[in-house]
Amino acid sequence: MLLAEIFRLAFASLMANKLRSFLTILGIGVGVFSVIGVMTFINGMRASVETGLNVLGANSFQVSKTPAFSFSPADWSRYRNRRDLTYAVGSRFKDILGEDARVNLQLSRWGKVVVYKDRRTNPNVVLRGTDENFITAFNFEVAAGRNLSPDDVEYARPVCLLGNDIVDKIFAGEDPLGQMVRIDGQNYTVIGVLAAKGTSFGGSSDNFLMVPITRWLTIYGRQFRSISINVQALSQEALPAAQEKAIGAMRLIRGLHPEDLNDFEIFSNESLIEAFNKIADVVAVGSLIISSIALLASGVGVMNIMLVSVTERTKEIGIRKSIGAKKRSVLLQFLAEAVALSLIGGFAGVAVGVGGGNAVAMVMHTEITFPWMWAGIGMAVCGGIGIIFGLYPAWKAASLDPIEALRYE
């Protein structure tokens, strides 16, 4: 028999049993969908994380009371019991590092409303208490006016810089410089406007207002406040030395003995990305395990369906072999049916998985991707499932004795 004729008969047999074929394809498609959907979303998240976590300036790292990521309740309990990084600690730390690095101190409160005359923002503004090094530490630029000065911080002046979202919301068509805005009943004079930076992880990076950290502490109190400290080395080459000096300075300020562990955390863009990648790898492995089980079950389903098909078509096989069909031709036909079922299911799973993963990515405002490698692996695995689980039914069909097959009822 010609190869084209073999495949034509294979697909004709599949179309003759549409419901059975559909259910088999569905089983394989679900298995492939689970891994492709997760991998599509994870790939998009990885790309977004590498972009979004680059909020720190070049050559920067952060010092904080707690780590950026931790999923152990016991660890979080231990971290919460650490001493706060107070403003006094941050100021002394800044003095020790001196000219070797730029140090930024920061505190934040969320859900604030900014009022100007009869206009107001939504209650989702971030109020940051910080210093003159914030804009370089977090890659912002002053679009108009001026930055905070050391004197503003020292004397706790009631001045502020506005993010671009706030300007668009309450200063449409007006120059905000020199105007008075109000937050929590406190008045602040606008001395500067920050250039728009865009979104990160689905949220705006421009929906905030920054005031001197000393003013922030005067209004909201100093008790139970742990500040975030950003350290920016003077160059990439000076970064390791700056980190070593920062650790030594913080241990000195905290009064730690040589045998004591650090009761603070230091992390950089690279360490944050590495931590996220470890989490993503765990999720990917879990998805692969679940998908492997689903695909194994689907493979058993393919074998079962093909065995049923062989039994139902025993007489057909006998007729074909009696008029000259070779054993190889019968084996190839049934193997083609099994592989076709698996590949169609794999293609459907890849299509729905990519669509579903990217739909979630769009909702979460992460990047849209196509996991070419995983799609290729998925299709190869499906082809392998068709061959492995379809080989025995195909061999059984090809091995039937034509005389016994013709007598089968």
Backbone hydrogen bonds, N-H to C=O, Kabsch-Sander energy under -0.5 kcal/mol:
donor,donor_aa,acceptor,acceptor_aa,energy
6,I,2,L,-1.8
7,F,3,L,-2.1
8,R,4,A,-2.1
9,L,5,E,-2.3
10,A,6,I,-1.9
11,F,7,F,-2.4
12,A,8,R,-2.1
13,S,9,L,-2.1
14,L,10,A,-1.7
15,M,11,F,-2.3
16,A,12,A,-1.3
17,N,13,S,-0.7
17,N,14,L,-0.9
18,K,15,M,-0.6
21,S,17,N,-2.6
22,F,18,K,-3.0
23,L,19,L,-2.4
24,T,20,R,-1.9
25,I,21,S,-2.6
26,L,22,F,-2.7
27,G,23,L,-2.0
28,I,24,T,-1.8
29,G,25,I,-3.0
30,V,26,L,-2.4
31,G,27,G,-1.5
32,V,28,I,-2.3
33,F,29,G,-3.0
34,S,30,V,-2.1
35,V,31,G,-1.1
36,I,32,V,-2.8
37,G,33,F,-3.0
38,V,34,S,-1.2
39,M,35,V,-2.6
40,T,36,I,-2.7
41,F,37,G,-2.1
42,I,38,V,-2.9
43,N,39,M,-2.7
44,G,40,T,-2.0
45,M,41,F,-2.5
46,R,42,I,-3.1
47,A,43,N,-2.1
48,S,44,G,-2.2
49,V,45,M,-3.1
50,E,46,R,-2.4
51,T,47,A,-1.3
52,G,48,S,-4.3
53,L,49,V,-3.1
54,N,51,T,-0.8
56,L,53,L,-0.9
57,G,137,A,-3.1
60,S,57,G,-1.0
61,F,231,V,-2.1
62,Q,267,F,-3.5
63,V,229,I,-3.3
64,S,265,E,-2.3
76,W,72,S,-2.3
77,S,73,P,-2.1
78,R,74,A,-1.8
79,Y,75,D,-2.8
80,R,76,W,-2.6
81,N,77,S,-1.1
82,R,79,Y,-1.5
86,T,84,D,-1.2
90,G,86,T,-2.5
91,S,87,Y,-2.8
92,R,88,A,-2.1
93,F,89,V,-2.5
94,K,90,G,-2.4
95,D,91,S,-2.0
96,I,92,R,-2.3
97,L,93,F,-2.1
98,G,94,K,-1.5
100,D,97,L,-2.3
101,A,98,G,-0.7
102,R,232,Q,-2.5
103,V,101,A,-0.5
104,N,230,N,-3.0
106,Q,228,S,-1.8
107,L,129,G,-2.1
109,R,127,L,-1.8
112,K,125,V,-2.9
115,V,113,V,-0.5
115,V,182,R,-2.4
116,Y,119,R,-2.8
119,R,116,Y,-2.7
121,T,114,V,-1.9
124,N,112,K,-0.5
124,N,122,N,-2.4
125,V,112,K,-2.2
125,V,122,N,-0.6
126,V,207,N,-1.8
127,L,109,R,-3.2
127,L,125,V,-0.5
128,R,126,V,-0.7
128,R,209,L,-2.9
129,G,107,L,-3.0
130,T,128,R,-0.6
130,T,211,V,-2.7
134,F,131,D,-1.5
137,A,133,N,-2.2
138,F,134,F,-2.1
139,N,136,T,-0.7
140,F,135,I,-2.9
143,A,141,E,-0.7
143,A,193,V,-2.2
144,A,193,V,-1.7
146,R,191,I,-2.6
153,V,149,S,-1.7
154,E,150,P,-2.8
155,Y,151,D,-2.6
156,A,153,V,-0.8
157,R,152,D,-2.0
159,V,157,R,-1.9
160,C,189,T,-2.2
161,L,210,M,-2.1
162,L,192,G,-2.1
163,G,208,F,-2.2
165,D,206,D,-1.1
166,I,163,G,-0.6
166,I,206,D,-0.7
167,V,163,G,-1.5
168,D,164,N,-2.3
169,K,165,D,-1.6
170,I,166,I,-2.5
171,F,167,V,-2.0
174,E,171,F,-2.4
178,G,190,V,-3.0
179,Q,176,P,-2.2
181,V,188,Y,-2.7
182,R,115,V,-2.3
183,I,186,Q,-2.4
186,Q,183,I,-2.5
188,Y,181,V,-2.8
189,T,158,P,-2.5
190,V,179,Q,-2.8
191,I,160,C,-2.8
191,I,189,T,-0.5
192,G,160,C,-0.9
193,V,144,A,-2.7
194,L,162,L,-2.8
195,A,141,E,-3.1
200,S,203,G,-3.1
202,G,365,H,-0.5
203,G,200,S,-1.6
205,S,198,G,-2.9
208,F,206,D,-1.1
209,L,126,V,-2.5
210,M,161,L,-2.4
211,V,128,R,-2.8
213,I,130,T,-2.6
216,W,212,P,-2.2
217,L,213,I,-2.3
218,T,214,T,-1.8
219,I,215,R,-2.0
220,Y,216,W,-2.6
221,G,217,L,-1.8
225,R,222,R,-0.9
226,S,224,F,-0.5
227,I,85,L,-3.1
227,I,225,R,-0.5
228,S,106,Q,-2.5
229,I,63,V,-2.5
230,N,104,N,-2.8
230,N,228,S,-0.5
231,V,61,F,-3.3
232,Q,102,R,-2.8
233,A,59,N,-2.7
233,A,231,V,-0.6
234,L,100,D,-0.7
239,L,236,Q,-1.0
242,A,238,A,-2.3
243,Q,239,L,-2.4
244,E,240,P,-2.3
245,K,241,A,-2.5
246,A,242,A,-2.5
247,I,243,Q,-2.4
248,G,244,E,-2.3
249,A,245,K,-2.8
250,M,246,A,-2.6
251,R,247,I,-2.4
252,L,248,G,-2.1
253,I,249,A,-2.5
254,R,250,M,-2.4
255,G,251,R,-0.6
255,G,252,L,-0.8
256,L,251,R,-2.4
260,D,257,H,-1.7
265,E,64,S,-3.1
267,F,62,Q,-2.0
269,N,60,S,-0.5
272,L,268,S,-2.3
273,I,269,N,-2.5
274,E,270,E,-2.5
275,A,271,S,-2.3
276,F,272,L,-2.4
277,N,273,I,-2.5
278,K,274,E,-1.8
279,I,275,A,-1.7
280,A,276,F,-2.9
281,D,277,N,-2.4
282,V,278,K,-1.8
283,V,279,I,-2.2
284,A,280,A,-2.5
285,V,281,D,-2.5
286,G,282,V,-2.4
287,S,283,V,-2.4
288,L,284,A,-2.4
289,I,285,V,-2.3
290,I,286,G,-2.2
291,S,287,S,-2.7
292,S,288,L,-2.6
293,I,289,I,-2.0
294,A,290,I,-2.2
295,L,291,S,-3.0
296,L,292,S,-2.3
297,A,293,I,-2.3
298,S,294,A,-2.1
299,G,295,L,-2.5
300,V,296,L,-2.1
301,G,297,A,-1.9
302,V,298,S,-2.3
303,M,299,G,-2.3
304,N,300,V,-2.5
305,I,301,G,-2.7
306,M,302,V,-2.5
307,L,303,M,-2.4
308,V,304,N,-2.2
309,S,305,I,-2.4
310,V,306,M,-2.4
311,T,307,L,-2.2
312,E,308,V,-2.6
313,R,309,S,-1.7
314,T,311,T,-1.1
317,I,313,R,-2.6
318,G,314,T,-2.3
319,I,315,K,-2.3
320,R,316,E,-2.4
321,K,317,I,-2.6
322,S,318,G,-2.0
323,I,319,I,-1.2
324,G,321,K,-1.2
325,A,320,R,-2.6
330,V,326,K,-1.9
331,L,327,K,-2.4
332,L,328,R,-2.4
333,Q,329,S,-2.0
334,F,330,V,-2.1
335,L,331,L,-2.3
336,A,332,L,-2.4
337,E,333,Q,-1.8
338,A,334,F,-1.9
339,V,335,L,-2.6
340,A,336,A,-2.6
341,L,337,E,-2.3
342,S,338,A,-2.1
343,L,339,V,-3.0
344,I,340,A,-2.5
345,G,341,L,-2.1
346,G,342,S,-2.5
347,F,343,L,-2.9
348,A,344,I,-2.4
349,G,345,G,-2.4
350,V,346,G,-2.6
351,A,347,F,-2.6
352,V,348,A,-2.7
353,G,349,G,-2.6
354,V,350,V,-2.8
355,G,351,A,-2.2
356,G,352,V,-3.2
357,G,353,G,-2.9
358,N,354,V,-2.3
359,A,355,G,-1.8
360,V,356,G,-2.1
361,A,357,G,-2.0
362,M,358,N,-2.3
363,V,359,A,-1.9
364,M,360,V,-2.2
365,H,362,M,-0.8
366,T,361,A,-3.0
367,E,44,G,-0.9
372,W,370,F,-2.0
375,A,371,P,-2.8
376,G,372,W,-2.6
377,I,373,M,-2.5
378,G,374,W,-2.8
379,M,375,A,-2.3
380,A,376,G,-2.3
381,V,377,I,-2.8
382,C,378,G,-2.3
383,G,379,M,-2.3
384,G,380,A,-2.3
385,I,381,V,-2.5
386,G,382,C,-2.4
387,I,383,G,-2.0
388,I,384,G,-3.0
389,F,385,I,-2.6
390,G,386,G,-1.0
391,L,387,I,-1.1
392,Y,388,I,-0.6
394,A,390,G,-2.0
395,W,391,L,-2.9
396,K,392,Y,-2.6
397,A,393,P,-2.3
398,A,394,A,-2.6
399,S,395,W,-1.6
400,L,397,A,-1.1
405,A,401,D,-2.7
406,L,402,P,-2.2
407,R,403,I,-1.3
408,Y,405,A,-0.9
